[in-house]
Amino acid sequence: MDLHSAVEGDMSREMEDYSCQANESFCKKAMVALLNISPQFEKIVLMQGGTMEALLERIASFPEKTRCR
């Protein structure tokens, strides 16, 4: 499974919990943009001692006003 598919799968599961439809789109676009900018993005996150799940949780913790447009 390539990184994009893995992230897409994680995103789908993570996003099911959020009520704001725009949030899903925002998070997916943000993650895809980060992956496009740096194919090594996941490695960087892991090297910092983080996980993709933790990153998604951090994005999800942004104030509603920031997440939903």
MMTF fields as JSON, N, C-alpha, C and O atoms, coordinates in Angstrom:
{
  "mmtfVersion": "1.0.0",
  "mmtfProducer": "UNKNOWN",
  "numBonds": 275,
  "numAtoms": 276,
  "numGroups": 69,
  "numChains": 1,
  "numModels": 1,
  "chainsPerModel": [1],
  "groupsPerChain": [69],
  "chainIdList": ["A"],
  "bondAtomList": [4, 2, 8, 6, 12, 10, 16, 14, 20, 18, 24, 22, 28, 26, 32, 30, 36, 34, 40, 38, 44, 42, 48, 46, 52, 50, 56, 54, 60, 58, 64, 62, 68, 66, 72, 70, 76, 74, 80, 78, 84, 82, 88, 86, 92, 90, 96, 94, 100, 98, 104, 102, 108, 106, 112, 110, 116, 114, 120, 118, 124, 122, 128, 126, 132, 130, 136, 134, 140, 138, 144, 142, 148, 146, 152, 150, 156, 154, 160, 158, 164, 162, 168, 166, 172, 170, 176, 174, 180, 178, 184, 182, 188, 186, 192, 190, 196, 194, 200, 198, 204, 202, 208, 206, 212, 210, 216, 214, 220, 218, 224, 222, 228, 226, 232, 230, 236, 234, 240, 238, 244, 242, 248, 246, 252, 250, 256, 254, 260, 258, 264, 262, 268, 266, 272, 270],
  "bondOrderList": [1, 1, 1, 1, 1, 1, 1, 1, 1, 1, 1, 1, 1, 1, 1, 1, 1, 1, 1, 1, 1, 1, 1, 1, 1, 1, 1, 1, 1, 1, 1, 1, 1, 1, 1, 1, 1, 1, 1, 1, 1, 1, 1, 1, 1, 1, 1, 1, 1, 1, 1, 1, 1, 1, 1, 1, 1, 1, 1, 1, 1, 1, 1, 1, 1, 1, 1, 1],
  "groupList": [{"groupName": "MET", "atomNameList": ["N", "CA", "C", "O"], "elementList": ["N", "C", "C", "O"], "formalChargeList": [0, 0, 0, 0], "bondAtomList": [1, 0, 2, 1, 3, 2], "bondOrderList": [1, 1, 2], "singleLetterCode": "M", "chemCompType": "L-PEPTIDE LINKING"}, {"groupName": "ASP", "atomNameList": ["N", "CA", "C", "O"], "elementList": ["N", "C", "C", "O"], "formalChargeList": [0, 0, 0, 0], "bondAtomList": [1, 0, 2, 1, 3, 2], "bondOrderList": [1, 1, 2], "singleLetterCode": "D", "chemCompType": "L-PEPTIDE LINKING"}, {"groupName": "LEU", "atomNameList": ["N", "CA", "C", "O"], "elementList": ["N", "C", "C", "O"], "formalChargeList": [0, 0, 0, 0], "bondAtomList": [1, 0, 2, 1, 3, 2], "bondOrderList": [1, 1, 2], "singleLetterCode": "L", "chemCompType": "L-PEPTIDE LINKING"}, {"groupName": "HIS", "atomNameList": ["N", "CA", "C", "O"], "elementList": ["N", "C", "C", "O"], "formalChargeList": [0, 0, 0, 0], "bondAtomList": [1, 0, 2, 1, 3, 2], "bondOrderList": [1, 1, 2], "singleLetterCode": "H", "chemCompType": "L-PEPTIDE LINKING"}, {"groupName": "SER", "atomNameList": ["N", "CA", "C", "O"], "elementList": ["N", "C", "C", "O"], "formalChargeList": [0, 0, 0, 0], "bondAtomList": [1, 0, 2, 1, 3, 2], "bondOrderList": [1, 1, 2], "singleLetterCode": "S", "chemCompType": "L-PEPTIDE LINKING"}, {"groupName": "ALA", "atomNameList": ["N", "CA", "C", "O"], "elementList": ["N", "C", "C", "O"], "formalChargeList": [0, 0, 0, 0], "bondAtomList": [1, 0, 2, 1, 3, 2], "bondOrderList": [1, 1, 2], "singleLetterCode": "A", "chemCompType": "L-PEPTIDE LINKING"}, {"groupName": "VAL", "atomNameList": ["N", "CA", "C", "O"], "elementList": ["N", "C", "C", "O"], "formalChargeList": [0, 0, 0, 0], "bondAtomList": [1, 0, 2, 1, 3, 2], "bondOrderList": [1, 1, 2], "singleLetterCode": "V", "chemCompType": "L-PEPTIDE LINKING"}, {"groupName": "GLU", "atomNameList": ["N", "CA", "C", "O"], "elementList": ["N", "C", "C", "O"], "formalChargeList": [0, 0, 0, 0], "bondAtomList": [1, 0, 2, 1, 3, 2], "bondOrderList": [1, 1, 2], "singleLetterCode": "E", "chemCompType": "L-PEPTIDE LINKING"}, {"groupName": "GLY", "atomNameList": ["N", "CA", "C", "O"], "elementList": ["N", "C", "C", "O"], "formalChargeList": [0, 0, 0, 0], "bondAtomList": [1, 0, 2, 1, 3, 2], "bondOrderList": [1, 1, 2], "singleLetterCode": "G", "chemCompType": "PEPTIDE LINKING"}, {"groupName": "ARG", "atomNameList": ["N", "CA", "C", "O"], "elementList": ["N", "C", "C", "O"], "formalChargeList": [0, 0, 0, 0], "bondAtomList": [1, 0, 2, 1, 3, 2], "bondOrderList": [1, 1, 2], "singleLetterCode": "R", "chemCompType": "L-PEPTIDE LINKING"}, {"groupName": "TYR", "atomNameList": ["N", "CA", "C", "O"], "elementList": ["N", "C", "C", "O"], "formalChargeList": [0, 0, 0, 0], "bondAtomList": [1, 0, 2, 1, 3, 2], "bondOrderList": [1, 1, 2], "singleLetterCode": "Y", "chemCompType": "L-PEPTIDE LINKING"}, {"groupName": "CYS", "atomNameList": ["N", "CA", "C", "O"], "elementList": ["N", "C", "C", "O"], "formalChargeList": [0, 0, 0, 0], "bondAtomList": [1, 0, 2, 1, 3, 2], "bondOrderList": [1, 1, 2], "singleLetterCode": "C", "chemCompType": "L-PEPTIDE LINKING"}, {"groupName": "GLN", "atomNameList": ["N", "CA", "C", "O"], "elementList": ["N", "C", "C", "O"], "formalChargeList": [0, 0, 0, 0], "bondAtomList": [1, 0, 2, 1, 3, 2], "bondOrderList": [1, 1, 2], "singleLetterCode": "Q", "chemCompType": "L-PEPTIDE LINKING"}, {"groupName": "ASN", "atomNameList": ["N", "CA", "C", "O"], "elementList": ["N", "C", "C", "O"], "formalChargeList": [0, 0, 0, 0], "bondAtomList": [1, 0, 2, 1, 3, 2], "bondOrderList": [1, 1, 2], "singleLetterCode": "N", "chemCompType": "L-PEPTIDE LINKING"}, {"groupName": "PHE", "atomNameList": ["N", "CA", "C", "O"], "elementList": ["N", "C", "C", "O"], "formalChargeList": [0, 0, 0, 0], "bondAtomList": [1, 0, 2, 1, 3, 2], "bondOrderList": [1, 1, 2], "singleLetterCode": "F", "chemCompType": "L-PEPTIDE LINKING"}, {"groupName": "LYS", "atomNameList": ["N", "CA", "C", "O"], "elementList": ["N", "C", "C", "O"], "formalChargeList": [0, 0, 0, 0], "bondAtomList": [1, 0, 2, 1, 3, 2], "bondOrderList": [1, 1, 2], "singleLetterCode": "K", "chemCompType": "L-PEPTIDE LINKING"}, {"groupName": "ILE", "atomNameList": ["N", "CA", "C", "O"], "elementList": ["N", "C", "C", "O"], "formalChargeList": [0, 0, 0, 0], "bondAtomList": [1, 0, 2, 1, 3, 2], "bondOrderList": [1, 1, 2], "singleLetterCode": "I", "chemCompType": "L-PEPTIDE LINKING"}, {"groupName": "PRO", "atomNameList": ["N", "CA", "C", "O"], "elementList": ["N", "C", "C", "O"], "formalChargeList": [0, 0, 0, 0], "bondAtomList": [1, 0, 2, 1, 3, 2], "bondOrderList": [1, 1, 2], "singleLetterCode": "P", "chemCompType": "L-PEPTIDE LINKING"}, {"groupName": "THR", "atomNameList": ["N", "CA", "C", "O"], "elementList": ["N", "C", "C", "O"], "formalChargeList": [0, 0, 0, 0], "bondAtomList": [1, 0, 2, 1, 3, 2], "bondOrderList": [1, 1, 2], "singleLetterCode": "T", "chemCompType": "L-PEPTIDE LINKING"}],
  "groupTypeList": [0, 1, 2, 3, 4, 5, 6, 7, 8, 1, 0, 4, 9, 7, 0, 7, 1, 10, 4, 11, 12, 5, 13, 7, 4, 14, 11, 15, 15, 5, 0, 6, 5, 2, 2, 13, 16, 4, 17, 12, 14, 7, 15, 16, 6, 2, 0, 12, 8, 8, 18, 0, 7, 5, 2, 2, 7, 9, 16, 5, 4, 14, 17, 7, 15, 18, 9, 11, 9],
  "groupIdList": [1, 2, 3, 4, 5, 6, 7, 8, 9, 10, 11, 12, 13, 14, 15, 16, 17, 18, 19, 20, 21, 22, 23, 24, 25, 26, 27, 28, 29, 30, 31, 32, 33, 34, 35, 36, 37, 38, 39, 40, 41, 42, 43, 44, 45, 46, 47, 48, 49, 50, 51, 52, 53, 54, 55, 56, 57, 58, 59, 60, 61, 62, 63, 64, 65, 66, 67, 68, 69],
  "secStructList": [7, 7, 2, 2, 2, 2, 2, 2, 2, 2, 2, 2, 2, 2, 2, 6, 6, 7, 1, 7, 2, 2, 2, 2, 2, 2, 2, 2, 2, 2, 2, 2, 2, 2, 2, 2, 2, 7, 6, 6, 2, 2, 2, 2, 2, 2, 2, 6, 6, 7, 7, 2, 2, 2, 2, 2, 2, 2, 2, 2, 6, 1, 7, 2, 2, 2, 2, 7, 7],
  "xCoordList": [0.858, 0.0, 0.89, 1.782, 0.643, 1.464, 0.975, -0.12, 1.796, 1.522, 0.207, -0.565, -0.047, -1.287, -2.517, -3.473, -2.489, -3.627, -3.782, -4.895, -2.643, -2.68, -3.286, -4.145, -2.833, -3.354, -4.826, -5.618, -5.199, -6.596, -7.472, -8.552, -7.005, -7.756, -7.889, -8.97, -6.775, -6.801, -7.73, -8.499, -7.641, -8.471, -9.948, -10.72, -10.328, -11.738, -12.248, -13.323, -11.46, -11.88, -11.896, -12.843, -10.854, -10.764, -11.899, -12.496, -12.178, -13.12, -14.572, -15.425, -14.861, -16.251, -16.795, -18.003, -15.892, -16.317, -16.656, -17.256, -16.295, -16.499, -17.797, -18.165, -18.467, -19.77, -19.66, -20.562, -18.589, -18.462, -17.93, -16.788, -18.722, -18.331, -17.112, -16.249, -17.042, -15.926, -14.609, -13.553, -14.676, -13.469, -12.773, -11.547, -13.539, -12.959, -12.198, -11.068, -12.82, -12.204, -10.941, -9.915, -11.008, -9.849, -8.688, -7.558, -8.964, -7.905, -7.288, -6.069, -8.119, -7.593, -6.72, -5.634, -7.203, -6.419, -5.096, -4.055, -5.142, -3.927, -2.933, -1.745, -3.415, -2.529, -1.955, -0.763, -2.792, -2.31, -1.277, -0.264, -1.536, -0.588, 0.754, 1.81, 0.708, 1.95, 2.688, 3.912, 1.952, 2.589, 3.172, 4.227, 2.503, 3.006, 4.254, 5.182, 4.27, 5.426, 6.623, 7.741, 6.379, 7.468, 7.055, 6.317, 7.547, 7.242, 7.777, 7.341, 8.709, 9.306, 8.524, 8.972, 7.372, 6.616, 6.353, 6.553, 5.905, 5.606, 6.864, 6.82, 7.992, 9.259, 9.622, 10.075, 9.422, 9.724, 8.854, 9.343, 7.564, 6.638, 7.096, 7.143, 7.433, 7.846, 9.174, 9.36, 10.093, 11.386, 11.214, 12.009, 10.179, 9.916, 9.203, 8.834, 9.014, 8.371, 6.859, 6.17, 6.344, 4.895, 4.331, 5.056, 3.032, 2.357, 1.396, 1.06, 0.963, -0.014, -1.306, -1.97, -1.661, -2.881, -2.782, -3.738, -1.609, -1.415, -1.525, -2.078, -0.986, -1.069, -2.518, -2.933, -3.293, -4.706, -5.453, -6.313, -5.111, -5.75, -5.414, -6.256, -4.169, -3.766, -4.549, -5.031, -4.666, -5.453, -6.9, -7.514, -7.429, -8.814, -9.019, -10.138, -7.942, -8.075, -8.087, -8.32, -7.835, -7.901, -9.309, -10.273, -9.432, -10.766, -11.7, -11.271, -12.963, -13.96, -13.917, -14.05, -13.732, -13.717, -12.586, -12.74, -11.461, -10.32, -10.595, -10.235, -11.24, -11.442, -12.578, -12.489, -13.631, -14.825, -14.994, -15.036, -15.088, -15.254, -16.5, -16.833],
  "yCoordList": [-1.198, 0.0, 1.242, 1.374, 2.145, 3.355, 4.355, 4.219, 5.345, 6.312, 7.054, 7.256, 7.459, 8.196, 7.357, 7.862, 6.075, 5.198, 5.013, 5.009, 4.858, 4.67, 5.888, 5.763, 7.068, 8.307, 8.463, 8.842, 8.173, 8.285, 7.381, 7.785, 6.147, 5.213, 5.715, 5.664, 6.204, 6.747, 7.95, 8.106, 8.785, 9.991, 9.619, 10.196, 8.665, 8.281, 7.866, 8.283, 7.04, 6.586, 7.743, 7.884, 8.568, 9.679, 10.683, 11.187, 10.956, 12.019, 11.635, 12.512, 10.35, 9.927, 10.515, 10.691, 10.815, 11.302, 12.788, 13.265, 13.519, 14.965, 15.372, 14.849, 16.304, 16.702, 17.68, 17.752, 18.412, 19.428, 18.824, 18.365, 18.817, 18.225, 18.937, 18.301, 20.243, 21.013, 20.59, 20.679, 20.134, 19.721, 18.569, 18.554, 17.617, 16.463, 16.921, 16.497, 17.78, 18.291, 19.069, 18.903, 19.915, 20.714, 19.821, 20.027, 18.825, 17.944, 17.135, 16.979, 16.619, 15.83, 16.703, 16.296, 17.9, 18.793, 19.148, 19.193, 19.398, 19.76, 18.6, 18.802, 17.396, 16.239, 15.95, 15.673, 16.01, 15.757, 16.811, 16.494, 18.067, 19.139, 18.875, 19.027, 18.482, 18.189, 17.017, 17.049, 15.985, 14.818, 15.186, 14.677, 16.063, 16.478, 17.338, 17.236, 18.18, 19.046, 18.183, 18.406, 17.208, 16.379, 14.913, 14.498, 14.127, 12.695, 12.051, 10.969, 12.721, 12.203, 12.648, 12.446, 13.245, 13.844, 12.862, 13.195, 11.649, 10.673, 10.323, 10.192, 10.171, 9.869, 10.985, 10.725, 12.23, 13.384, 13.334, 13.532, 13.069, 12.984, 11.881, 12.079, 10.72, 9.587, 9.877, 9.493, 10.546, 10.873, 11.824, 11.812, 12.64, 13.579, 12.874, 13.504, 11.565, 10.795, 10.845, 10.467, 11.312, 11.425, 10.319, 9.443, 10.373, 9.43, 10.23, 11.37, 9.629, 10.297, 10.527, 11.548, 9.559, 9.702, 10.915, 11.675, 11.085, 12.224, 13.537, 14.521, 13.528, 14.728, 15.051, 16.208, 14.015, 14.221, 14.748, 15.622, 14.205, 14.688, 16.147, 16.926, 16.508, 17.91, 18.822, 19.882, 18.397, 19.174, 19.286, 20.351, 18.175, 18.149, 19.037, 19.47, 19.309, 20.12, 21.625, 22.432, 21.998, 23.411, 23.919, 23.16, 25.196, 25.751, 25.526, 25.553, 25.309, 25.027, 26.084, 25.771, 27.332, 28.434, 28.249, 28.591, 27.712, 27.488, 26.322, 26.358, 25.28, 24.053, 24.15, 23.588, 24.843, 24.846, 26.174, 27.239, 26.082, 27.31, 27.188, 28.113],
  "zCoordList": [0.0, 0.0, 0.0, 0.838, -0.938, -0.979, 0.071, 0.618, 0.336, 1.398, 1.172, 2.11, -0.076, -0.358, -0.015, 0.573, -0.385, -0.089, 1.407, 1.934, 2.092, 3.547, 4.222, 5.095, 3.812, 4.399, 4.075, 4.938, 2.837, 2.426, 3.283, 3.711, 3.536, 4.362, 5.792, 6.38, 6.351, 7.711, 7.788, 8.737, 6.778, 6.736, 6.781, 7.548, 5.965, 5.89, 7.262, 7.693, 7.942, 9.272, 10.265, 11.039, 10.247, 11.197, 10.977, 11.928, 9.719, 9.394, 9.651, 9.788, 9.716, 9.957, 11.256, 11.413, 12.177, 13.489, 13.506, 14.471, 12.483, 12.511, 11.832, 10.78, 12.454, 11.932, 10.765, 9.93, 10.704, 9.656, 8.366, 8.326, 7.334, 6.055, 5.47, 4.864, 5.65, 5.097, 5.735, 5.109, 6.973, 7.678, 6.971, 6.864, 6.493, 5.803, 4.573, 4.334, 3.804, 2.592, 2.926, 2.266, 3.944, 4.353, 4.756, 4.313, 5.598, 6.086, 4.966, 4.907, 4.08, 2.965, 2.067, 1.656, 1.77, 0.908, 1.578, 0.923, 2.882, 3.615, 3.597, 3.347, 3.859, 3.892, 2.507, 2.376, 1.478, 0.121, -0.267, -0.891, 0.103, -0.196, 0.49, -0.124, 1.751, 2.473, 1.844, 1.715, 1.453, 0.83, -0.527, -0.903, -1.265, -2.567, -2.427, -3.229, -1.407, -1.164, -0.763, -1.226, 0.091, 0.582, 0.639, 1.533, -0.336, -0.301, 0.988, 1.382, 1.621, 2.851, 4.081, 5.21, 3.869, 4.979, 6.117, 7.286, 5.778, 6.825, 7.61, 8.833, 6.904, 7.581, 8.546, 9.66, 8.12, 8.981, 10.234, 11.346, 10.048, 11.19, 12.14, 13.355, 11.582, 12.411, 13.112, 14.267, 12.426, 13.03, 14.207, 15.147, 14.151, 15.242, 16.398, 17.389, 16.256, 17.311, 17.241, 18.189, 16.113, 15.96, 15.098, 14.626, 14.9, 14.012, 13.151, 13.471, 12.068, 11.213, 11.993, 11.819, 12.863, 13.659, 14.581, 14.732, 15.194, 16.096, 15.321, 15.81, 14.102, 13.288, 12.951, 13.01, 12.596, 12.283, 13.509, 13.397, 14.678, 15.907, 16.15, 16.597, 15.85, 16.043, 15.098, 15.498, 13.853, 12.89, 13.381, 13.304, 13.884, 14.354, 15.58, 15.852, 16.319, 17.528, 17.234, 18.134, 15.979, 15.633, 15.917, 15.827, 16.258, 16.528, 15.335, 14.181, 15.63, 14.591, 13.488, 12.305, 13.892, 12.929, 11.909, 10.737, 12.359, 11.48, 10.548, 9.371, 11.082, 10.316, 9.316, 8.224, 9.666, 8.812, 8.097, 8.714, 6.788, 6.008, 5.153, 4.412]
}
